[in-house]
Amino acid sequence: MRNFIKIVTFIAGFAIIAAGCTTENDNMNFRKIERFTQKQDGDGNISFSFDQNGRTLNFEGQFGKRAIYLDNVKLWLAFPLTPVDNSPAIRNEDWTFSILPLLNNRENKLNTIILDPGHGGEHPGAKGKFSIEKELNRKIADLTGEILRQRGYTVLYTRADDETVELEPRAEAGCFADIFVSIHCNAAPNPDANGIETFSITPKGAPNSNDSDHSMAVNVNDDATGYQHCADSFALAYAIQKKLIESTGANDRGAKRARFHVLYRNSVPAVLVECGFVSNENEEKLLNNPEYQLKIARAIADGIDNYRKGML
């Protein structure tokens, strides 16, 4: 595919299309958690905490599970919580790329943001009973961009209208900004599937959060530019997911990991937000409600603000 650069100016802002998280897969070392409580709730839940930089983060999880909770918001480890000497332990990869990013309270330099409304043109995305994903993505991205500009950010878009933009130039657009946020809506064969999830790049050598997803068919040990920002990408994903769940009250599907092209090939911290399921009758109605769209847009902008301030 030929690379190209295209900049479109339009009333809502600018559309732009442009021409580490490394870890050793055989490193089986763990960070053992000394401060933990085995809950007597019948579900095998364990509460544990970490202290660093004057902050304490309190988590809850289960042995053998990758999904844990921080501040009642779900996040996915790359590897399951593991018992070591009768204590819960976290793989070093997860300590480096999933826990430490949330303990770091430094501010992040953040002036320019790429918003990527998923699909467009000849790629409609998911289809509901009365709506098409590409149109919802554009509406939410426009609202998010307007809020961010009002807060002083420079906002660029990968597409200005209903145009076809392939994945490679979308990912390459990251070089024009400080972070990249791709906005999508979800779909599933099961009409009961619902909720919001936010993805960042899977650590090198680790499995994706979902057993089956649309991540790139790549060797998990190959190098990719997205790995260079794995920790920051996860912090951004968690910050956005947290605000989305607090704002909407939607089912929390978690801050997850995947090798989507726009994450795997990006050169800056990047996330992909799935705002809800158009295949779910109730969520499709919500996603077409302007007030709900604005609620999602504000939550994404608030998450970006918190990431910039180091307030996770």
C-alpha positions as CSV (number, residue, x, y, z in Angstrom):
1,M,0.0,0.0,0.0
2,R,1.4,3.4,-0.9
3,N,1.9,5.7,2.1
4,F,0.7,9.3,1.7
5,I,0.0,12.4,3.7
6,K,-3.2,14.3,3.7
7,I,-4.3,17.3,5.8
8,V,-7.9,18.5,5.6
9,T,-9.1,21.7,7.3
10,F,-12.7,21.8,8.2
11,I,-15.0,23.6,10.6
12,A,-14.7,21.2,13.5
13,G,-10.9,21.2,13.4
14,F,-8.3,19.3,11.4
15,A,-8.3,15.9,9.8
16,I,-4.9,14.4,9.4
17,I,-3.6,11.2,7.8
18,A,0.1,10.4,7.8
19,A,2.6,8.5,5.8
20,G,9.4,0.0,25.8
21,C,7.3,-2.1,26.3
22,T,9.6,-4.9,25.6
23,T,9.7,-7.9,27.9
24,E,11.5,-11.3,27.9
25,N,9.0,-14.0,27.2
26,D,11.0,-16.6,29.2
27,N,11.4,-14.3,32.3
28,M,9.2,-16.1,34.8
29,N,10.0,-13.9,37.8
30,F,7.2,-12.6,39.9
31,R,6.6,-9.7,42.3
32,K,5.2,-11.3,45.4
33,I,2.5,-9.2,47.3
34,E,3.1,-9.1,51.0
35,R,0.1,-7.0,52.0
36,F,-3.0,-9.0,51.1
37,T,-6.3,-10.2,52.6
38,Q,-8.1,-13.4,51.6
39,K,-11.8,-12.4,51.6
40,Q,-14.2,-14.9,53.0
41,D,-16.9,-14.3,50.4
42,G,-17.0,-17.7,48.8
43,D,-15.7,-16.3,45.5
44,G,-12.0,-16.6,46.3
45,N,-11.4,-12.8,46.1
46,I,-8.1,-11.4,47.4
47,S,-7.5,-7.8,48.3
48,F,-3.9,-6.5,47.9
49,S,-2.2,-3.1,47.7
50,F,1.0,-1.4,46.4
51,D,2.7,1.7,47.7
52,Q,4.9,4.0,45.7
53,N,5.6,7.7,45.2
54,G,3.4,8.4,48.3
55,R,0.4,6.6,46.8
56,T,-1.4,3.5,47.7
57,L,-3.4,1.5,45.2
58,N,-5.8,-1.1,46.5
59,F,-6.7,-4.0,44.2
60,E,-9.0,-7.0,44.2
61,G,-8.7,-10.2,42.2
62,Q,-8.6,-14.0,42.2
63,F,-5.9,-16.5,41.7
64,G,-5.8,-17.8,38.1
65,K,-7.6,-14.8,36.8
66,R,-6.2,-11.9,34.7
67,A,-9.0,-9.4,35.4
68,I,-8.5,-7.4,38.6
69,Y,-10.1,-4.3,40.0
70,L,-8.7,-0.9,41.0
71,D,-11.2,1.6,42.5
72,N,-14.0,-0.7,41.3
73,V,-12.8,-0.4,37.7
74,K,-11.7,-3.6,35.9
75,L,-8.2,-3.9,34.3
76,W,-6.7,-6.9,32.6
77,L,-3.3,-8.2,33.5
78,A,-1.3,-9.9,30.8
79,F,-0.8,-13.0,33.0
80,P,-3.0,-14.4,35.8
81,L,-2.6,-13.5,39.4
82,T,-0.5,-16.4,40.7
83,P,0.1,-17.9,44.2
84,V,3.8,-17.9,45.2
85,D,4.6,-19.1,48.8
86,N,0.9,-18.8,49.6
87,S,0.9,-15.1,48.6
88,P,-0.5,-13.5,45.4
89,A,2.1,-12.6,42.9
90,I,2.2,-10.6,39.7
91,R,4.4,-11.3,36.8
92,N,7.3,-8.8,36.3
93,E,5.8,-7.8,32.9
94,D,2.5,-6.8,34.5
95,W,4.3,-5.0,37.3
96,T,6.3,-3.0,34.7
97,F,3.5,-2.4,32.2
98,S,0.3,-2.5,34.1
99,I,0.9,-1.6,37.8
100,L,3.8,0.9,37.8
101,P,2.0,3.1,35.2
102,L,-0.9,3.5,37.6
103,L,1.4,4.3,40.5
104,N,3.3,7.0,38.6
105,N,1.8,10.4,39.5
106,R,3.9,12.4,37.1
107,E,2.3,14.8,34.7
108,N,2.5,13.9,31.0
109,K,3.3,16.4,28.3
110,L,0.2,16.6,26.2
111,N,-0.7,19.3,23.7
112,T,-1.9,17.6,20.5
113,I,-4.3,14.7,20.3
114,I,-5.2,12.5,17.3
115,L,-8.8,11.4,17.4
116,D,-9.5,8.4,15.1
117,P,-13.2,7.8,14.2
118,G,-13.1,4.2,13.3
119,H,-14.1,2.9,9.9
120,G,-15.7,5.3,7.3
121,G,-16.3,5.3,3.6
122,E,-16.5,1.8,2.2
123,H,-15.8,0.4,5.7
124,P,-19.1,0.8,7.6
125,G,-18.1,-1.1,10.7
126,A,-20.7,-2.8,12.8
127,K,-24.3,-2.6,11.9
128,G,-27.2,-2.4,14.4
129,K,-30.9,-2.5,13.6
130,F,-31.1,1.1,12.7
131,S,-27.5,2.5,12.9
132,I,-24.1,2.1,11.4
133,E,-20.9,2.2,13.5
134,K,-18.9,4.6,11.3
135,E,-21.6,7.3,11.8
136,L,-21.7,6.9,15.5
137,N,-17.9,6.9,15.7
138,R,-17.8,10.2,13.8
139,K,-20.4,11.9,16.0
140,I,-18.7,10.9,19.3
141,A,-15.3,11.9,17.9
142,D,-16.6,15.3,16.9
143,L,-18.1,15.9,20.4
144,T,-14.9,14.7,22.1
145,G,-12.8,17.0,19.9
146,E,-14.9,20.0,20.6
147,I,-14.6,19.5,24.4
148,L,-10.8,19.0,24.1
149,R,-10.4,22.1,22.0
150,Q,-12.4,24.1,24.6
151,R,-9.8,22.9,27.2
152,G,-6.9,24.1,25.2
153,Y,-5.8,21.0,23.3
154,T,-4.9,20.9,19.6
155,V,-7.1,18.2,18.1
156,L,-6.5,16.4,14.8
157,Y,-8.6,13.7,13.1
158,T,-7.8,10.8,10.8
159,R,-10.8,11.5,8.8
160,A,-12.9,14.6,8.3
161,D,-16.0,13.0,6.9
162,D,-17.4,9.7,5.6
163,E,-14.2,8.8,3.8
164,T,-12.2,5.5,3.4
165,V,-9.0,5.5,5.4
166,E,-7.0,2.4,5.7
167,L,-5.4,1.2,8.9
168,E,-1.8,1.9,8.1
169,P,-2.1,5.7,7.5
170,R,-4.4,5.9,10.6
171,A,-1.6,4.4,12.8
172,E,1.1,6.6,11.1
173,A,-0.9,9.7,12.0
174,G,0.3,9.3,15.6
175,C,3.6,11.0,14.6
176,F,1.8,14.3,14.5
177,A,0.5,14.2,18.1
178,D,1.3,13.3,21.7
179,I,-1.4,10.6,22.0
180,F,-3.8,8.7,19.7
181,V,-7.4,7.8,20.6
182,S,-9.4,5.6,18.3
183,I,-13.2,5.6,18.8
184,H,-15.4,2.7,18.0
185,C,-18.6,0.9,18.8
186,N,-18.8,-2.8,19.3
187,A,-20.9,-5.7,18.1
188,A,-21.2,-9.4,19.0
189,P,-23.2,-12.4,17.8
190,N,-24.8,-12.6,21.3
191,P,-27.4,-9.8,21.4
192,D,-27.0,-9.6,25.2
193,A,-23.4,-8.6,25.0
194,N,-23.0,-5.1,26.4
195,G,-20.6,-2.6,28.0
196,I,-17.6,-0.5,27.4
197,E,-14.0,-1.5,27.1
198,T,-10.8,0.4,26.3
199,F,-7.8,-1.3,24.7
200,S,-4.0,-0.6,24.7
201,I,-1.2,-2.6,23.1
202,T,-0.5,-6.0,24.6
203,P,3.0,-6.4,26.1
204,K,5.5,-8.1,23.9
205,G,5.3,-11.9,24.3
206,A,2.0,-11.8,26.3
207,P,-1.4,-13.0,25.3
208,N,-4.2,-10.6,24.4
209,S,-7.0,-10.0,26.9
210,N,-9.6,-11.7,24.8
211,D,-9.2,-15.3,23.8
212,S,-10.6,-14.3,20.4
213,D,-10.4,-10.8,19.0
214,H,-9.5,-8.9,15.8
215,S,-5.9,-8.2,16.8
216,M,-3.2,-8.5,14.1
217,A,-2.1,-12.0,13.3
218,V,1.5,-11.3,14.4
219,N,4.2,-13.2,16.2
220,V,3.8,-11.9,19.8
221,N,7.6,-11.7,20.1
222,D,8.2,-9.5,17.0
223,D,9.1,-5.9,17.5
224,A,6.6,-3.1,16.9
225,T,6.6,0.6,17.4
226,G,3.5,0.3,19.7
227,Y,5.5,-1.6,22.3
228,Q,7.7,1.4,23.0
229,H,4.7,3.1,24.7
230,C,3.1,0.1,26.3
231,A,3.1,1.4,29.9
232,D,1.8,4.9,29.0
233,S,-0.8,3.5,26.7
234,F,-2.1,1.3,29.5
235,A,-2.3,4.3,31.9
236,L,-4.2,6.2,29.3
237,A,-6.6,3.3,28.7
238,Y,-7.3,2.9,32.4
239,A,-7.8,6.7,32.9
240,I,-10.4,6.8,30.0
241,Q,-12.1,3.5,31.0
242,K,-12.5,4.7,34.6
243,K,-14.2,8.0,33.6
244,L,-16.4,6.2,31.1
245,I,-17.7,3.7,33.7
246,E,-18.2,6.4,36.3
247,S,-20.1,8.6,33.9
248,T,-22.3,6.1,32.1
249,G,-22.8,3.4,34.6
250,A,-22.3,0.9,31.7
251,N,-21.1,-2.7,32.2
252,D,-17.4,-2.5,32.8
253,R,-15.6,-4.7,30.4
254,G,-12.2,-3.3,31.5
255,A,-9.0,-1.7,30.4
256,K,-7.8,-4.4,28.0
257,R,-4.9,-5.4,25.9
258,A,-4.9,-6.2,22.1
259,R,-2.7,-5.9,19.0
260,F,-5.1,-3.9,16.9
261,H,-3.2,-2.3,14.0
262,V,-3.6,1.3,15.2
263,L,-2.1,0.2,18.6
264,Y,0.6,-2.1,17.3
265,R,1.9,0.2,14.7
266,N,1.6,3.5,16.5
267,S,4.5,5.8,17.5
268,V,2.8,7.4,20.5
269,P,0.7,6.2,23.5
270,A,-2.5,4.9,21.8
271,V,-5.8,3.4,22.9
272,L,-9.0,2.1,21.2
273,V,-12.3,2.8,22.9
274,E,-15.3,0.5,22.3
275,C,-18.2,2.8,23.5
276,G,-20.9,0.1,23.5
277,F,-22.6,-2.6,21.4
278,V,-24.8,-1.6,18.5
279,S,-25.8,-5.3,18.4
280,N,-27.5,-4.8,21.8
281,E,-31.0,-3.3,21.6
282,N,-30.7,-1.1,24.6
283,E,-27.1,0.1,24.0
284,E,-27.9,0.9,20.3
285,K,-30.6,3.2,21.5
286,L,-28.3,4.9,24.0
287,L,-25.5,5.2,21.4
288,N,-27.9,7.1,19.1
289,N,-29.0,9.4,22.0
290,P,-27.2,12.8,21.7
291,E,-27.1,13.3,25.4
292,Y,-25.5,9.9,25.9
293,Q,-23.0,10.6,23.1
294,L,-22.1,13.8,24.9
295,K,-21.7,11.9,28.2
296,I,-19.3,9.5,26.5
297,A,-17.4,12.4,24.8
298,R,-16.9,14.2,28.2
299,A,-15.8,11.0,29.9
300,I,-13.1,10.4,27.2
301,A,-12.0,14.0,27.5
302,D,-11.9,13.8,31.3
303,G,-9.8,10.6,31.1
304,I,-7.4,12.3,28.8
305,D,-7.2,15.2,31.3
306,N,-6.5,12.9,34.2
307,Y,-3.8,11.1,32.2
308,R,-2.1,14.4,31.5
309,K,-2.2,15.4,35.1
310,G,-1.0,12.0,36.4
311,M,-4.3,11.6,38.3
312,L,-5.1,7.9,37.8
